[in-house]
Amino acid sequence: MNEAPQGAPRHAPQDVPQGALQNLLDLLDLERIDLDIFRGTSSAAPLVPRVFGGQVAAQALVAAGRTVPADRPAHSLHSYFLRPGDPDAPIVYTVDRIRDGFSFTTRRVVAVQHGQPIFHLSASFQRHEEGLEHQEPMPAVPDPLSLPTGEELLPRYAHLFSGPSVIERMLETRAAIDLRYVDAPPYASVGEPREPKSQVWFRTNGKLDGAADDPLTHLCLATYVSDMTLLDSVLLAHGRGGWVVGDIVGASLDHAMWFHRPFRADEWLLYDQESPSASGGRGLAKGRIFTADGQLAVSVIQEGVMRVPRAAKPS
């Protein structure tokens, strides 16, 4: 089979304010330094001096996808976060071509910094097939345009945040994504345990066109966003505000996604999230991503370290 590597973002639409979406697309546009070796740059996570986990997962999926024929989109990925990433150093992604079958293609990707692996991903790709169809229904939620933006929401809770620059850093980090909470986020209900469920609407801040409007790009953007809020549901169950408040120390441990149906990352997607368990200093969360017309597009599961700082523990 002649290989036609899946595309990559090359330019952003013209209506993106301050080039935020372009910057994100550039972040996902890896440099190919050998047939199966790629190099990416980084940006720091908003509140900690390490690489955002969603960025590493998305870049690894880009690397894997560029070694797969274009008619085989990703249908699943399974990954582990091994070490914190250094935002000041490039990340090298090495792809192993595990299998090229008649219907399925499998790739393994290892992300390396300073000579050590920081992330491991296995991804499976499949050519289109017809088959059985069913799905869970989409929950009833308000229209996304009726909900406050991050610019409107964050300042309301500035008095709870761990520092005066939190709002600025959060808005800068998420400038490429329009993300809107259906209910109050964890930092809005510190000390008030709630049902461990959270919902957000999201889409890119601008339309994708030209070379950027590529199926792999949409999958990778959803992968990037999927790590932003998934552990919120764990925090809600315990009345914790999370990293912006400083009452939890945590990090993603592993991340799995299943891509069920086509979707566009520049159109509204509902991320429905819940936590079935927390124990042993870890919290488990699962999510479902629906298109605005009710199609179940993606399923997500993640476990993360969730530790209460010593000073915040009750006496």
Residue pairs with C-beta under 8 A, 6 or more apart in sequence:
1 69
1 100
2 69
3 67
3 68
3 69
4 69
4 70
4 71
5 65
5 66
5 67
5 68
5 70
6 65
6 66
6 68
6 69
6 70
6 73
6 214
6 215
6 216
7 70
7 211
7 214
7 215
7 216
7 217
8 28
8 29
8 30
8 62
8 66
8 211
8 214
8 216
8 217
9 25
9 26
9 28
9 29
9 208
9 211
9 212
9 214
9 217
10 25
10 29
10 210
10 211
10 212
11 22
11 25
11 210
11 211
11 212
12 19
12 21
12 22
12 25
12 206
12 208
12 212
13 21
13 206
13 207
13 208
13 209
13 212
15 206
15 207
16 22
16 176
16 205
16 206
17 175
17 205
18 175
20 175
20 176
20 205
21 176
21 204
21 205
21 206
23 43
23 176
24 176
24 177
24 204
24 221
24 224
25 212
25 217
26 41
27 40
27 41
27 42
27 43
27 55
27 59
28 40
28 58
28 59
28 62
28 217
28 220
28 221
28 224
29 62
30 38
30 39
30 40
30 59
30 62
30 63
30 66
30 93
31 38
31 39
31 40
32 38
32 66
33 39
33 92
36 67
36 94
36 95
36 96
36 97
37 92
37 93
37 94
37 95
38 59
38 62
38 63
38 66
38 92
38 93
38 95
39 90
39 91
39 92
39 93
40 59
40 62
40 90
40 91
40 93
41 90
41 91
42 51
42 55
42 85
42 86
42 87
42 88
42 89
42 90
42 91
43 51
43 52
43 55
43 87
43 173
44 50
44 51
44 52
44 87
45 51
45 52
45 53
45 87
45 173
46 52
46 166
46 169
46 170
46 172
46 173
46 174
47 162
47 166
47 169
47 170
47 243
47 244
48 243
49 87
50 84
50 85
50 86
50 87
50 251
51 84
51 85
51 86
51 87
51 91
51 118
52 173
52 227
53 81
53 227
53 251
53 252
53 255
54 223
54 224
54 225
54 226
54 227
54 228
55 224
56 81
56 85
56 91
56 111
56 118
56 119
57 77
57 79
57 119
57 121
57 223
57 224
57 226
57 227
57 255
58 220
58 221
58 223
58 224
59 91
59 93
59 111
59 220
60 79
60 93
60 109
60 111
60 119
60 121
60 123
61 74
61 77
61 109
61 121
61 123
61 216
61 219
61 220
61 223
62 216
62 220
63 93
63 95
63 109
64 74
64 95
64 107
64 109
64 121
64 123
64 125
65 74
65 123
65 125
65 216
65 219
65 220
66 216
67 95
67 97
67 107
68 74
68 105
68 107
68 125
69 105
70 215
71 127
71 128
72 104
72 105
72 125
72 126
72 127
73 125
73 126
73 215
73 216
73 219
73 259
73 262
74 123
74 124
74 125
74 216
74 219
74 259
75 124
75 125
75 126
75 258
75 259
75 260
76 123
76 124
76 256
76 257
76 258
76 259
77 121
77 122
77 123
77 124
77 223
77 255
77 256
77 257
78 121
78 122
78 123
78 254
78 255
78 256
79 119
79 120
79 121
79 122
79 254
79 255
79 256
80 119
80 120
80 253
80 254
81 118
81 119
81 251
81 252
81 253
81 254
81 255
82 117
82 118
82 119
82 120
83 113
83 116
83 117
83 118
84 118
84 251
85 91
85 111
85 113
85 118
85 119
86 113
86 114
89 113
89 114
90 113
91 111
91 112
91 113
91 118
92 111
92 112
92 113
93 109
93 110
93 111
93 112
94 109
94 110
94 112
95 107
95 108
95 109
96 107
96 108
96 109
96 110
97 107
98 106
98 107
98 108
98 122
99 105
99 106
103 126
103 127
103 129
104 124
104 125
104 126
105 124
105 125
105 126
106 122
106 123
106 124
106 125
107 122
107 123
107 124
107 125
108 120
108 121
108 122
108 123
109 120
109 121
109 122
109 123
110 117
110 119
110 120
110 121
111 117
111 118
111 119
111 120
111 121
112 118
135 260
135 295
135 296
136 288
136 296
137 294
138 270
138 272
138 290
138 294
138 295
138 296
139 199
139 270
139 272
141 182
141 199
141 201
141 270
142 182
144 180
144 201
144 203
144 268
147 180
147 181
147 182
147 201
148 180
148 181
149 178
149 180
150 170
150 171
150 174
150 179
150 180
151 171
153 181
153 185
154 166
154 167
154 170
154 171
155 167
156 188
157 187
157 188
158 164
158 166
158 167
160 187
160 190
160 241
160 244
160 245
161 167
161 187
161 244
161 245
162 243
162 244
162 245
162 246
166 244
170 244
174 228
175 205
176 204
176 205
176 206
177 202
177 203
177 204
177 205
177 225
177 228
178 202
178 203
178 204
178 205
179 200
179 201
179 202
179 225
179 228
179 229
180 200
180 201
180 202
181 198
181 199
181 200
182 198
182 199
182 200
182 201
183 198
183 199
185 198
185 229
185 232
186 198
186 232
186 235
186 236
186 240
186 241
186 242
186 245
187 241
187 242
187 244
187 245
189 236
189 239
189 241
190 239
190 240
190 241
190 245
190 247
191 239
192 239
193 236
193 237
193 238
193 239
194 236
194 237
194 239
195 236
195 237
196 233
196 234
196 236
196 237
196 274
196 275
196 276
197 233
197 236
197 272
197 273
197 274
197 275
198 229
198 232
198 233
198 236
198 273
198 274
199 270
199 271
199 272
199 273
200 229
200 270
200 271
200 273
201 268
201 269
201 270
201 271
202 225
202 268
202 269
202 271
203 265
203 266
203 267
203 268
203 269
204 221
204 265
204 266
206 266
207 266
208 217
208 218
208 264
208 265
208 266
215 262
217 265
218 263
218 264
218 265
218 266
219 259
221 265
222 263
222 265
222 269
222 289
222 297
222 298
223 257
225 265
225 271
226 255
226 257
226 271
226 287
226 289
226 298
226 300
226 302
227 252
227 255
227 302
229 271
229 273
230 271
230 273
230 285
230 287
230 300
230 302
231 242
231 250
231 252
231 275
231 283
231 285
231 302
231 304
231 306
232 242
232 273
232 285
233 273
233 274
233 275
233 285
234 275
234 278
234 283
234 284
234 285
234 304
234 306
235 241
235 242
235 248
235 306
236 275
237 275
237 278
238 278
240 247
240 248
240 308
241 247
241 248
242 248
242 250
243 250
246 309
246 312
247 308
247 309
247 312
248 306
248 307
248 308
248 309
249 305
249 307
249 308
249 309
250 283
250 304
250 305
250 306
250 307
251 304
251 305
252 302
252 303
252 304
253 282
253 302
253 303
253 304
253 305
254 302
254 303
255 300
255 301
255 302
256 300
256 301
256 302
257 298
257 299
257 300
258 298
258 299
258 300
259 297
259 298
260 296
260 297
260 298
260 299
261 291
261 295
261 296
261 297
262 297
263 269
263 289
263 291
263 295
263 297
263 298
267 291
267 292
268 291
268 292
269 289
269 290
269 291
269 292
269 297
270 289
270 290
270 291
270 292
271 287
271 288
271 289
272 287
272 288
272 289
272 290
273 285
273 286
273 287
273 288
273 300
274 285
274 286
274 287
275 283
275 284
275 285
275 286
276 284
276 286
277 283
277 284
278 284
278 306
281 305
281 306
281 307
282 303
282 304
282 305
282 306
283 303
283 304
283 306
284 301
284 302
284 303
285 301
285 302
285 303
285 304
286 299
286 300
286 301
286 302
287 298
287 299
287 300
287 301
287 302
288 296
288 298
288 299
288 300
289 296
289 297
289 298
289 299
289 300
290 296
290 297
291 297
